[in-house]
Amino acid sequence: MGDLINARFILGISADNESICAALGLPAAQIDDPSLITSDVVVVIASAKTGIDSNIVKNWITFRELYIPTIVVVTDFEDGDVDFEDMSAIVGKMLEPVLTPYLVLHADTGEPTALINLEDQMITDYSNTKVSKISSDVEHRELVLEFKEELHNALTEGGWDQFVQGLIIPAIPLILKNKLGIAEIKHFLDLIPTRR
């Protein structure tokens, strides 16, 4: 018997779909694509500007009955009209509640330039071409304490295995121009066992 193909797809319509697919190394699919039922994991695009593809919203309940591990990627939040946290809440109302393992940190100019991991509170700085990890300071830890506790409570029962089983959905911010979020999304993709 030959190797089974690991089916991983990006769902949703975005002006950056082609670039997102290239950055993550995943093909795009439509919510009604029959091959979705064999998917190992799916990445859903949620744009802070254009929202979520109406076909995804319409077919969400049927899709979620398959318990396919799903990641929601939030894009287009840089201008500040709807930020990452706001869009994650909107996704929670339109589809189902999501968990935010990372929060976006902004430079003094207001530009999103870093992510803070709510589990270990390390900051990944995307403001330079060389990405760096730094420890958070007391001010950052106080700022994210409520979000950290919320995430901790959600993961108490089964950790991120709940994601692998298709029970919980992480929402992760993505900015292609400075690569913010790409490594974090790939981390979650790597949690899904490969089939051989």
N, CA, C and O of each residue as an XYZ file, in Angstrom:
784
protein
N       0.848     -1.172      0.000
C       0.000      0.000      0.000
C       0.892      1.233      0.000
O       1.857      1.293      0.762
N       0.589      2.212     -0.837
C       1.400      3.422     -0.944
C       1.190      4.352      0.231
O       0.280      4.157      1.036
N       2.017      5.338      0.323
C       1.884      6.335      1.382
C       0.564      7.075      1.233
O       0.125      7.383      0.125
N      -0.055      7.352      2.367
C      -1.252      8.174      2.357
C      -0.835      9.627      2.213
O       0.193     10.042      2.748
N      -1.618     10.382      1.503
C      -1.318     11.800      1.308
C      -1.846     12.588      2.503
O      -2.989     12.402      2.920
N      -1.024     13.456      3.041
C      -1.467     14.338      4.117
C      -2.232     15.493      3.494
O      -1.643     16.353      2.840
N      -3.537     15.514      3.693
C      -4.379     16.545      3.103
C      -4.469     17.722      4.062
O      -5.025     17.612      5.155
N      -3.914     18.845      3.633
C      -3.920     20.071      4.434
C      -4.305     21.207      3.499
O      -3.724     21.357      2.424
N      -5.281     22.005      3.906
C      -5.817     23.022      3.011
C      -5.982     24.370      3.699
O      -6.068     24.458      4.924
N      -6.024     25.405      2.890
C      -6.405     26.741      3.333
C      -7.797     27.012      2.794
O      -8.057     26.824      1.605
N      -8.694     27.455      3.669
C     -10.063     27.792      3.283
C     -10.275     29.286      3.449
O      -9.807     29.886      4.417
N     -10.970     29.872      2.516
C     -11.310     31.279      2.638
C     -10.799     32.082      1.467
O      -9.882     31.672      0.756
N     -11.412     33.235      1.283
C     -11.043     34.115      0.183
C     -10.367     35.338      0.771
O     -10.904     35.995      1.663
N      -9.192     35.631      0.266
C      -8.432     36.795      0.702
C      -7.645     37.294     -0.491
O      -7.280     36.514     -1.371
N      -7.383     38.583     -0.526
C      -6.549     39.132     -1.600
C      -5.150     38.521     -1.553
O      -4.439     38.502     -2.558
N      -4.765     38.030     -0.393
C      -3.436     37.448     -0.206
C      -3.433     35.922     -0.233
O      -2.443     35.303      0.157
N      -4.526     35.304     -0.687
C      -4.602     33.836     -0.644
C      -3.380     33.149     -1.249
O      -2.816     32.229     -0.657
N      -2.980     33.603     -2.428
C      -1.848     32.962     -3.105
C      -0.576     33.084     -2.267
O       0.177     32.120     -2.135
N      -0.340     34.248     -1.711
C       0.852     34.463     -0.884
C       0.779     33.675      0.416
O       1.791     33.146      0.876
N      -0.413     33.591      1.015
C      -0.582     32.814      2.249
C      -0.323     31.341      1.966
O       0.375     30.670      2.726
N      -0.881     30.846      0.879
C      -0.649     29.443      0.491
C       0.845     29.177      0.317
O       1.357     28.161      0.787
N       1.543     30.093     -0.361
C       2.980     29.920     -0.588
C       3.751     29.964      0.726
O       4.656     29.157      0.937
N       3.404     30.898      1.612
C       4.115     31.039      2.888
C       3.949     29.814      3.773
O       4.872     29.428      4.490
N       2.764     29.200      3.722
C       2.494     28.041      4.574
C       2.707     26.711      3.858
O       2.697     25.653      4.488
N       2.899     26.767      2.541
C       3.096     25.537      1.776
C       1.854     24.668      1.701
O       1.945     23.440      1.709
N       0.690     25.310      1.628
C      -0.581     24.584      1.585
C      -1.404     25.033      0.386
O      -1.360     26.203      0.009
N      -2.156     24.112     -0.217
C      -3.061     24.501     -1.302
C      -4.365     25.074     -0.754
O      -4.748     24.796      0.382
N      -5.034     25.872     -1.569
C      -6.348     26.413     -1.198
C      -7.433     25.437     -1.615
O      -7.269     24.681     -2.572
N      -8.536     25.461     -0.893
C      -9.689     24.621     -1.220
C     -10.948     25.412     -0.890
O     -10.894     26.428     -0.198
N     -12.062     24.941     -1.388
C     -13.364     25.510     -1.053
C     -14.014     24.624      0.008
O     -13.707     23.436      0.104
N     -14.903     25.202      0.794
C     -15.547     24.477      1.892
C     -16.343     23.273      1.389
O     -16.547     22.313      2.132
N     -16.796     23.317      0.123
C     -17.578     22.193     -0.406
C     -16.711     21.180     -1.172
O     -17.244     20.286     -1.830
N     -15.399     21.314     -1.092
C     -14.484     20.376     -1.751
C     -14.599     19.007     -1.068
O     -14.377     18.909      0.139
N     -14.944     17.944     -1.818
C     -15.111     16.619     -1.212
C     -13.839     16.095     -0.532
O     -13.925     15.274      0.382
N     -12.672     16.554     -0.962
C     -11.436     16.048     -0.347
C     -11.232     16.568      1.074
O     -10.354     16.087      1.789
N     -12.040     17.550      1.490
C     -11.909     18.049      2.857
C     -12.193     16.978      3.898
O     -11.639     17.025      4.997
N     -13.046     16.015      3.573
C     -13.374     14.992      4.568
C     -12.179     14.107      4.912
O     -12.202     13.392      5.914
N     -11.143     14.152      4.089
C      -9.938     13.379      4.393
C      -8.807     14.268      4.921
O      -7.670     13.815      5.053
N      -9.120     15.523      5.219
C      -8.094     16.463      5.662
C      -7.537     16.096      7.019
O      -8.242     15.593      7.894
N      -6.236     16.364      7.171
C      -5.586     16.240      8.475
C      -5.756     17.520      9.271
O      -5.892     17.491     10.494
N      -5.746     18.647      8.563
C      -5.846     19.951      9.207
C      -6.267     20.971      8.158
O      -5.959     20.833      6.974
N      -6.982     22.003      8.619
C      -7.459     23.053      7.732
C      -7.132     24.404      8.366
O      -7.266     24.584      9.576
N      -6.704     25.346      7.533
C      -6.431     26.719      7.962
C      -7.513     27.609      7.356
O      -7.645     27.683      6.134
N      -8.284     28.282      8.205
C      -9.370     29.153      7.759
C      -8.901     30.602      7.838
O      -8.397     31.039      8.872
N      -9.067     31.341      6.752
C      -8.680     32.752      6.697
C      -9.847     33.617      7.184
O     -10.974     33.496      6.703
N      -9.549     34.488      8.146
C     -10.529     35.456      8.644
C      -9.902     36.840      8.525
O      -8.982     37.176      9.271
N     -10.393     37.632      7.598
C      -9.842     38.967      7.351
C     -10.562     40.007      8.198
O     -11.791     40.036      8.250
N      -9.789     40.860      8.861
C     -10.379     41.956      9.642
C     -11.037     42.993      8.739
O     -11.818     43.817      9.215
N     -10.731     42.965      7.440
C     -11.331     43.903      6.488
C     -12.547     43.313      5.789
O     -13.583     43.968      5.679
N     -12.420     42.070      5.315
C     -13.495     41.487      4.502
C     -14.260     40.368      5.205
O     -15.227     39.844      4.651
N     -13.849     40.000      6.399
C     -14.566     38.991      7.162
C     -14.191     37.566      6.800
O     -13.046     37.274      6.456
N     -15.169     36.692      6.885
C     -14.994     35.262      6.619
C     -15.856     34.908      5.424
O     -16.995     35.363      5.313
N     -15.313     34.098      4.532
C     -16.040     33.640      3.352
C     -17.436     33.156      3.767
O     -17.560     32.307      4.650
N     -18.474     33.689      3.140
C     -19.856     33.344      3.506
C     -20.146     31.856      3.342
O     -20.968     31.305      4.075
N     -19.484     31.197      2.392
C     -19.682     29.747      2.239
C     -19.147     28.978      3.441
O     -19.699     27.946      3.823
N     -18.074     29.486      4.034
C     -17.545     28.837      5.245
C     -18.542     29.001      6.381
O     -18.846     28.041      7.089
N     -19.052     30.214      6.555
C     -20.016     30.471      7.628
C     -21.248     29.583      7.446
O     -21.728     28.972      8.401
N     -21.754     29.518      6.212
C     -22.977     28.750      5.913
C     -22.796     27.256      6.168
O     -23.719     26.587      6.631
N     -21.610     26.734      5.866
C     -21.378     25.290      5.977
C     -20.583     24.887      7.221
O     -20.179     23.731      7.350
N     -20.358     25.825      8.126
C     -19.471     25.578      9.268
C     -19.923     24.407     10.136
O     -19.111     23.552     10.490
N     -21.185     24.361     10.478
C     -21.665     23.306     11.381
C     -21.435     21.934     10.774
O     -20.958     21.028     11.457
N     -21.762     21.769      9.520
C     -21.547     20.484      8.847
C     -20.065     20.146      8.799
O     -19.675     19.006      9.051
N     -19.243     21.132      8.477
C     -17.797     20.922      8.414
C     -17.245     20.505      9.779
O     -16.437     19.580      9.862
N     -17.673     21.177     10.840
C     -17.137     20.889     12.172
C     -17.567     19.533     12.709
O     -16.942     19.004     13.627
N     -18.616     18.972     12.152
C     -19.028     17.627     12.562
C     -17.969     16.585     12.216
O     -17.988     15.477     12.752
N     -17.048     16.935     11.324
C     -15.969     16.024     10.933
C     -14.810     16.044     11.937
O     -13.928     15.189     11.868
N     -14.800     16.989     12.852
C     -13.731     17.146     13.861
C     -12.347     17.200     13.232
O     -11.407     16.574     13.721
N     -12.230     17.945     12.157
C     -10.928     18.147     11.518
C     -10.208     19.251     12.291
O     -10.783     20.317     12.510
N      -8.966     19.018     12.706
C      -8.220     20.083     13.372
C      -8.198     21.332     12.493
O      -7.918     21.259     11.296
N      -8.493     22.464     13.100
C      -8.652     23.713     12.358
C      -7.917     24.845     13.059
O      -7.946     24.971     14.284
N      -7.258     25.662     12.250
C      -6.585     26.867     12.721
C      -7.254     28.047     12.022
O      -7.446     28.019     10.806
N      -7.606     29.070     12.772
C      -8.111     30.300     12.166
C      -6.952     31.286     12.096
O      -6.314     31.586     13.105
N      -6.692     31.781     10.901
C      -5.633     32.768     10.692
C      -6.294     34.120     10.469
O      -7.084     34.292      9.540
N      -5.964     35.076     11.331
C      -6.545     36.415     11.250
C      -5.576     37.318     10.487
O      -4.410     37.456     10.858
N      -6.082     37.927      9.415
C      -5.274     38.798      8.564
C      -5.877     40.206      8.517
O      -6.977     40.437      9.020
N      -5.155     41.124      7.917
C      -5.651     42.476      7.606
C      -6.053     43.295      8.834
O      -6.981     44.101      8.763
N      -5.369     43.097      9.947
C      -5.694     43.837     11.168
C      -4.686     44.962     11.447
O      -4.770     45.623     12.482
N      -3.748     45.177     10.538
C      -2.662     46.124     10.776
C      -3.101     47.571     10.921
O      -2.478     48.331     11.663
N      -4.176     47.973     10.219
C      -4.543     49.392     10.232
C      -5.254     49.815     11.508
O      -5.455     51.007     11.737
N      -5.629     48.867     12.327
C      -6.173     49.192     13.636
C      -7.674     49.370     13.729
O      -8.195     49.521     14.834
N      -8.401     49.359     12.598
C      -9.857     49.493     12.672
C     -10.462     48.335     13.471
O     -11.265     48.548     14.380
N     -10.068     47.117     13.122
C     -10.441     45.918     13.863
C      -9.131     45.208     14.158
O      -8.439     44.766     13.241
N      -8.790     45.097     15.441
C      -7.508     44.469     15.758
C      -7.655     42.951     15.881
O      -8.748     42.406     15.727
N      -6.546     42.285     16.158
C      -6.537     40.826     16.216
C      -7.506     40.297     17.273
O      -8.265     39.364     17.010
N      -7.481     40.885     18.456
C      -8.357     40.402     19.532
C      -9.829     40.604     19.173
O     -10.660     39.731     19.425
N     -10.148     41.761     18.582
C     -11.532     42.016     18.151
C     -11.978     40.994     17.105
O     -13.083     40.457     17.176
N     -11.101     40.735     16.135
C     -11.457     39.797     15.069
C     -11.603     38.387     15.614
O     -12.453     37.631     15.142
N     -10.795     38.018     16.594
C     -10.938     36.691     17.211
C     -12.305     36.561     17.877
O     -12.931     35.503     17.813
N     -12.771     37.636     18.517
C     -14.107     37.628     19.129
C     -15.192     37.528     18.059
O     -16.189     36.831     18.250
N     -15.003     38.219     16.938
C     -15.964     38.148     15.829
C     -16.026     36.727     15.278
O     -17.110     36.206     15.014
N     -14.868     36.102     15.104
C     -14.828     34.702     14.649
C     -15.611     33.829     15.622
O     -16.356     32.942     15.207
N     -15.441     34.082     16.915
C     -16.162     33.312     17.932
C     -17.664     33.416     17.811
O     -18.384     32.477     18.148
N     -18.148     34.561     17.328
C     -19.592     34.740     17.142
C     -20.070     34.173     15.811
O     -21.169     33.626     15.717
N     -19.233     34.308     14.782
C     -19.652     33.860     13.440
C     -19.504     32.341     13.266
O     -20.331     31.706     12.611
N     -18.456     31.767     13.848
C     -18.199     30.329     13.676
C     -18.356     29.614     15.011
O     -19.371     28.967     15.268
N     -17.346     29.737     15.850
C     -17.378     29.200     17.207
C     -16.216     29.811     17.965
O     -15.283     30.327     17.349
N     -16.252     29.764     19.298
C     -15.168     30.380     20.065
C     -13.802     29.800     19.690
O     -13.660     28.607     19.420
N     -12.807     30.686     19.685
C     -11.430     30.290     19.378
C     -10.539     30.647     20.561
O     -10.899     31.475     21.398
N      -9.380     30.014     20.617
C      -8.372     30.321     21.626
C      -7.264     31.143     20.980
O      -6.908     30.916     19.823
N      -6.725     32.089     21.723
C      -5.627     32.898     21.205
C      -4.359     32.577     22.005
O      -4.167     33.100     23.103
N      -3.500     31.723     21.455
C      -2.261     31.389     22.158
C      -1.212     32.497     22.092
O      -0.234     32.469     22.839
N      -1.409     33.461     21.211
C      -0.488     34.591     21.050
C      -1.294     35.879     20.986
O      -2.418     35.902     20.485
N      -0.704     36.946     21.500
C      -1.281     38.265     21.331
C      -0.289     39.140     20.586
O       0.921     38.922     20.648
N      -0.809     40.123     19.887
C       0.006     41.019     19.069
C       0.500     42.179     19.926
O      -0.264     42.780     20.682
N       1.780     42.482     19.796
C       2.370     43.653     20.437
C       2.713     44.669     19.348
O       3.083     44.299     18.234
N       2.587     45.936     19.680
C       2.782     47.006     18.702
C       3.977     47.880     19.059
O       4.301     48.072     20.231
N       4.615     48.400     18.035
C       5.697     49.366     18.221
C       5.083     50.702     18.637
O       3.862     50.861     18.624
N       5.924     51.649     19.001
C       5.441     52.978     19.382
C       4.649     53.642     18.258
O       3.795     54.491     18.513
N       4.934     53.257     17.022
C       4.223     53.806     15.861
C       2.834     53.199     15.691
O       2.044     53.672     14.874
N       2.533     52.151     16.461
C       1.258     51.456     16.340
C       1.312     50.257     15.424
O       0.344     49.504     15.320
N       2.438     50.074     14.760
C       2.585     48.952     13.831
C       2.759     47.643     14.601
O       3.565     47.581     15.529
N       2.009     46.588     14.228
C       2.183     45.295     14.879
C       3.553     44.707     14.518
O       3.853     44.491     13.344
N       4.373     44.454     15.534
C       5.748     44.017     15.257
C       6.183     42.789     16.049
O       7.284     42.283     15.833
N       5.342     42.299     16.962
C       5.773     41.176     17.789
C       4.573     40.382     18.271
O       3.439     40.861     18.256
N       4.848     39.156     18.701
C       3.835     38.309     19.323
C       4.334     37.889     20.693
O       5.520     37.614     20.877
N       3.420     37.840     21.654
C       3.761     37.286     22.950
C       3.034     35.963     23.101
O       1.816     35.885     22.939
N       3.792     34.928     23.413
C       3.255     33.594     23.621
C       2.635     33.576     25.019
O       3.331     33.821     26.004
N       1.358     33.293     25.113
C       0.668     33.350     26.397
C       1.039     32.196     27.320
O       0.810     32.269     28.527
N       1.606     31.136     26.763
C       1.985     30.013     27.614
C       3.318     30.256     28.317
O       3.413     30.072     29.530
N       4.343     30.663     27.581
C       5.656     30.879     28.206
C       6.008     32.351     28.345
O       7.049     32.690     28.907
N       5.150     33.226     27.839
C       5.285     34.675     27.892
C       6.569     35.189     27.228
O       7.046     36.277     27.552
N       7.116     34.417     26.315
C       8.246     34.879     25.503
C       7.699     35.732     24.357
O       6.602     35.490     23.854
N       8.467     36.714     23.965
C       8.086     37.610     22.868
C       8.912     37.252     21.641
O      10.131     37.107     21.725
N       8.242     37.109     20.503
C       8.936     36.938     19.234
C       8.835     38.267     18.505
O       7.744     38.728     18.169
N       9.988     38.873     18.266
C      10.074     40.201     17.676
C      10.279     40.087     16.168
O      11.282     39.543     15.706
N       9.318     40.606     15.410
C       9.357     40.572     13.952
C       9.690     41.940     13.353
O       9.495     42.147     12.155
N      10.188     42.873     14.163
C      10.417     44.229     13.676
C      11.653     44.356     12.794
O      11.797     45.347     12.077
N      12.542     43.377     12.835
C      13.748     43.376     12.001
C      13.720     42.184     11.061
O      12.905     41.276     11.225
N      14.603     42.186     10.083
C      14.665     41.043      9.169
C      15.091     39.777      9.903
O      14.727     38.671      9.506
N      15.861     39.941     10.973
C      16.248     38.790     11.794
C      15.262     38.701     12.957
O      15.244     39.563     13.837
N      14.454     37.663     12.950
C      13.462     37.456     14.001
C      14.199     37.051     15.274
O      15.136     36.253     15.233
N      13.765     37.611     16.409
C      14.422     37.261     17.664
C      13.396     36.973     18.748
O      12.279     37.489     18.723
N      13.797     36.139     19.697
C      12.958     35.840     20.862
C      13.564     36.542     22.059
O      14.770     36.480     22.298
N      12.695     37.216     22.809
C      13.159     37.913     24.006
C      12.191     37.635     25.157
O      11.028     37.299     24.933
N      12.673     37.776     26.364
C      11.813     37.609     27.537
C      10.885     38.808     27.667
O      11.262     39.938     27.357
N       9.692     38.553     28.119
C       8.759     39.648     28.362
C       9.123     40.317     29.683
O       9.753     39.707     30.547
N       8.722     41.566     29.827
C       8.972     42.252     31.095
C       7.691     42.226     31.935
O       6.655     41.732     31.492
N       7.779     42.757     33.135
C       6.651     42.731     34.065
C       5.418     43.416     33.461
O       4.295     42.939     33.621
N       5.636     44.522     32.776
C       4.523     45.255     32.168
C       3.768     44.396     31.157
O       2.537     44.388     31.140
N       4.513     43.670     30.312
C       3.873     42.772     29.343
C       3.104     41.668     30.054
O       1.971     41.358     29.684
N       3.711     41.079     31.064
C       3.060     39.968     31.775
C       1.769     40.420     32.458
O       0.787     39.678     32.489
N       1.772     41.632     33.001
C       0.545     42.168     33.611
C      -0.519     42.438     32.549
O      -1.706     42.195     32.766
N      -0.079     42.940     31.411
C      -0.983     43.274     30.318
C      -1.731     42.037     29.796
O      -2.905     42.127     29.437
N      -1.057     40.896     29.757
C      -1.658     39.694     29.156
C      -2.174     38.690     30.192
O      -2.629     37.607     29.826
N      -2.106     39.042     31.481
C      -2.452     38.088     32.534
C      -3.837     37.473     32.360
O      -3.994     36.257     32.471
N      -4.828     38.294     32.091
C      -6.198     37.785     31.928
C      -6.283     36.801     30.759
O      -6.919     35.754     30.871
N      -5.641     37.139     29.638
C      -5.651     36.257     28.464
C      -4.898     34.962     28.754
O      -5.312     33.889     28.316
N      -3.797     35.059     29.489
C      -2.999     33.884     29.857
C      -3.825     32.925     30.717
O      -3.816     31.715     30.490
N      -4.535     33.470     31.698
C      -5.365     32.644     32.576
C      -6.503     31.983     31.795
O      -6.826     30.816     32.021
N      -7.102     32.733     30.885
C      -8.181     32.188     30.055
C      -7.669     31.015     29.212
O      -8.325     29.978     29.123
N      -6.498     31.183     28.596
C      -5.912     30.107     27.800
C      -5.570     28.915     28.676
O      -5.856     27.772     28.320
N      -4.960     29.182     29.820
C      -4.590     28.097     30.742
C      -5.825     27.276     31.136
O      -5.783     26.046     31.117
N      -6.914     27.950     31.491
C      -8.149     27.256     31.881
C      -8.688     26.401     30.738
O      -9.178     25.296     30.967
N      -8.601     26.909     29.507
C      -9.109     26.158     28.346
C      -8.260     24.922     28.060
O      -8.757     23.936     27.518
N      -6.974     24.976     28.427
C      -6.071     23.861     28.126
C      -5.898     22.894     29.294
O      -5.196     21.891     29.161
N      -6.523     23.175     30.429
C      -6.334     22.361     31.624
C      -6.708     20.899     31.398
O      -5.986     20.002     31.833
N      -7.811     20.656     30.735
C      -8.303     19.286     30.571
C      -7.443     18.407     29.675
O      -7.194     17.247     30.002
N      -6.982     18.949     28.541
C      -6.268     18.083     27.603
C      -5.173     18.762     26.816
O      -4.661     18.183     25.858
N      -4.796     19.977     27.190
C      -3.740     20.680     26.476
C      -4.071     20.843     24.998
O      -5.234     20.855     24.597
N      -3.013     20.969     24.200
C      -3.217     21.161     22.763
C      -3.593     19.870     22.047
O      -3.840     19.892     20.841
N      -3.644     18.730     22.769
C      -4.190     17.502     22.163
C      -5.642     17.717     21.759
O      -6.141     17.069     20.839
N      -6.315     18.628     22.452
C      -7.699     18.953     22.086
C      -7.772     19.545     20.677
O      -8.735     19.306     19.948
N      -6.755     20.315     20.302
C      -6.671     20.841     18.935
C      -6.457     19.700     17.953
O      -7.121     19.636     16.919
N      -5.538     18.804     18.270
C      -5.230     17.665     17.396
C      -6.474     16.813     17.177
O      -6.654     16.237     16.104
N      -7.328     16.733     18.186
C      -8.562     15.950     18.093
C      -9.710     16.734     17.457
O     -10.813     16.208     17.309
N      -9.456     17.978     17.085
C     -10.491     18.788     16.443
C     -11.496     19.381     17.406
O     -12.593     19.755     16.993
N     -11.149     19.476     18.686
C     -12.098     19.959     19.681
C     -11.990     21.453     19.958
O     -12.992     22.095     20.271
N     -10.792     22.012     19.847
C     -10.603     23.445     20.064
C      -9.869     24.040     18.858
O      -9.177     23.339     18.120
N     -10.041     25.340     18.684
C      -9.483     26.012     17.506
C      -8.627     27.193     17.941
O      -9.134     28.118     18.576
N      -7.331     27.181     17.612
C      -6.514     28.359     17.877
C      -6.704     29.406     16.784
O      -6.887     29.070     15.614
N      -6.658     30.672     17.175
C      -6.650     31.786     16.226
C      -5.269     32.427     16.305
O      -4.774     32.733     17.390
N      -4.658     32.624     15.145
C      -3.288     33.128     15.091
C      -3.224     34.293     14.116
O      -3.734     34.197     13.000
N      -2.596     35.404     14.530
C      -2.463     36.551     13.630
C      -1.419     36.282     12.551
O      -0.465     35.535     12.769
N      -1.608     36.895     11.391
C      -0.659     36.730     10.289
C      -0.467     38.057      9.558
O      -1.433     38.690      9.131
N       0.793     38.467      9.419
C       1.162     39.601      8.576
C       2.280     39.108      7.671
O       3.379     38.811      8.138
N       1.999     39.023      6.392
C       2.973     38.457      5.460
C       4.222     39.315      5.304
O       5.322     38.777      5.181
N       4.072     40.654      5.307
C       5.213     41.505      4.981
C       6.358     41.390      5.984
O       7.519     41.545      5.606
N       6.054     41.121      7.261
C       7.146     40.921      8.221
C       7.198     39.490      8.775
O       7.941     39.192      9.710
N       6.378     38.611      8.163
C       6.334     37.185      8.491
C       5.783     36.891      9.887
O       5.948     35.783     10.397
N       5.136     37.871     10.504
C       4.548     37.686     11.819
C       3.473     36.605     11.746
O       2.510     36.727     10.989
N       3.642     35.563     12.526
C       2.644     34.496     12.616
C       2.947     33.254     11.803
O       2.363     32.203     12.067
N       3.830     33.331     10.829
C       4.078     32.161      9.977
C       4.650     31.005     10.788
O       4.151     29.883     10.692
N       5.678     31.253     11.576
C       6.280     30.180     12.380
C       5.284     29.634     13.391
O       5.276     28.438     13.681
N       4.445     30.515     13.928
C       3.464     30.083     14.924
C       2.395     29.190     14.292
O       1.975     28.200     14.892
N       1.959     29.538     13.091
C       0.986     28.693     12.388
C       1.624     27.345     12.069
O       1.003     26.299     12.259
N       2.859     27.372     11.586
C       3.550     26.117     11.256
C       3.747     25.253     12.497
O       3.722     24.026     12.405
N       3.942     25.877     13.652
C       4.048     25.110     14.902
C       2.776     24.280     15.117
O       2.845     23.100     15.458
N       1.627     24.909     14.915
C       0.368     24.176     15.097
C       0.168     23.127     14.006
O      -0.339     22.039     14.280
N       0.558     23.441     12.780
C       0.473     22.438     11.715
C       1.330     21.224     12.068
O       0.949     20.089     11.782
N       2.496     21.463     12.692
C       3.393     20.370     13.054
C       2.874     19.514     14.202
O       3.373     18.408     14.413
N       1.890     19.997     14.944
C       1.312     19.179     16.006
C       0.481     18.021     15.460
O       0.240     17.032     16.152
N       0.047     18.162     14.204
C      -0.766     17.116     13.570
C       0.147     16.015     13.062
O       1.034     16.272     12.249
N      -0.059     14.794     13.532
C       0.816     13.699     13.078
C       0.723     13.490     11.577
O      -0.354     13.599     10.991
N       1.842     13.193     10.965
C       1.828     12.883      9.536
C       1.435     11.419      9.362
O       1.761     10.564     10.185
N       0.742     11.163      8.291
C       0.296      9.782      8.008
C       1.269      9.141      7.032
O       1.681      9.763      6.053
N       1.620      7.935      7.295
C       2.496      7.161      6.385
C       1.884      5.825      6.111
O       2.456      5.023      5.373
